[in-house]
């Protein structure tokens, strides 16, 4: 039962309101002056305070100041006869929870209480009820033969529900949602498996994929009137974008909230090189072999992104525009770029690659403390959001907003929380990624993977005449039979990428313009 203190010098006139609220189940204490009200707050626990702004003795603002000293988290609702803007500003600036103008009616008071005390429970209950109604509709959609745009719509819908339901304390509804999300991933993996080769070879109309992103989403938005910043935040999933958006929304409006499809493997080496080059991996190797580093070779696999981007711009006749490219992998690099941001505003296109989220994903696999901080999807989003709020990246965006610039936010691939081990046996030359493998001799159950025996079909390098690629699906991950139990336990519930899932393949690409 919520306990409320009401401080008002005309408290006797408010008896009908108090009786009404007590009938609704709230417990109220009342007092007619600020000094005694402060003493009552010191000696009792309250969930909410109603405070009259205009009282003899201590004014409402003075009482509010003392309340904040006692408890900065105790919500206070100011009630006043005055509509003067200066008084409202003083109250809001002093961290009030709400502001009501007299005369107030009982339902106004009740709504204010519910907004502060019962809001989360009411929202959670309504979201649970609404999802129960939507559950059947989503299930029916999943039973249809969805096209690539309908899969984008389904994924956006699932992310929206996941964010709405994450505050729920109803474990049952969370389990139901997770089961539906798992079902969606299963059906989506089959869909990609059936259509992926046809998309790449033009035998069937397909979605915009990594190789077309710059051409379709970025180049049309470049203008001499404003500076465009392309932020490629490695491994940023759509749900993580939605989590950081509230902070960004203070400074930018969303002009385009789109999703494209990553190529396979959904890893930085393949997907990001393809994004910057505007070419599939084997096309890069044929045209610009000096800018491709094979997996078995020493060296960073993405060290030529700037060169590949310049070549793509040249192919489209845009090599004359002023551009910049920066890659941020450390906090110090981020801070130094913040100091340089104003000098970039004269460029028509600025590309900034930011690697934090990908490092977070890998750190979660390797470091126990990060595993604890990002123990599940909700915590993983929360950690990303906390980082963003305090990052040089956010500072860069604020500077762009001040200078009326345009931002495009995207990534190269997402990640999925893996759960089920799938046994695979390979020779010593087999790559180490948990979500895809290639080798000359691989032993696996074909029904458990997406198998491509001819790498040319998906524009991936053929390392020998019998190279086969396999991709894990849904929440699976590859484990060798040797030390199977150890690696199963070590990698289960970590965030991995390289295979086929909604979270890895469906990539946010967001256009923001300053307000």
RAVENGI-V982785 format. One record per run of one state. SS is the DSSP state (alpha for helix, beta for strand, coil for the rest). FROM is the first residue (numbers start at 1). TO is the last residue. If there is no record, write none. Layout:
BEGIN
SS;FROM;TO, SS;FROM;TO
END
This chain:
BEGIN
coil;1;2, beta;3;7, coil;8;10, alpha;11;23, coil;24;26, beta;27;31, coil;32;33, alpha;34;43, coil;44;47, beta;48;52, coil;53;59, alpha;60;70, coil;71;74, beta;75;80, coil;81;84, alpha;85;93, coil;94;97, beta;98;101, coil;102;105, alpha;106;142, coil;143;147, alpha;148;165, coil;166;170, alpha;171;200, coil;201;208, beta;209;209, alpha;210;221, coil;222;222, beta;223;223, coil;224;225, beta;226;226, coil;227;227, beta;228;233, coil;234;237, alpha;238;248, coil;249;251, beta;252;261, coil;262;267, alpha;268;277, coil;278;280, alpha;281;287, coil;288;288, alpha;289;291, coil;292;304, alpha;305;315, coil;316;322, beta;323;328, coil;329;330, alpha;331;344, coil;345;348, beta;349;354, coil;355;355, alpha;356;366, coil;367;367, alpha;368;373, coil;374;376, alpha;377;389, coil;390;391, alpha;392;402, coil;403;405, beta;406;410, coil;411;415, beta;416;417, coil;418;419, beta;420;423, coil;424;424, beta;425;426, coil;427;435, beta;436;439, coil;440;441, beta;442;443, coil;444;445, alpha;446;448, coil;449;449, beta;450;452, coil;453;454, alpha;455;458, coil;459;467, beta;468;471, coil;472;472, beta;473;473, coil;474;475, beta;476;479, coil;480;483, alpha;484;491, coil;492;494, beta;495;496, coil;497;499, beta;500;500, coil;501;501, alpha;502;505, beta;506;514, coil;515;515
END
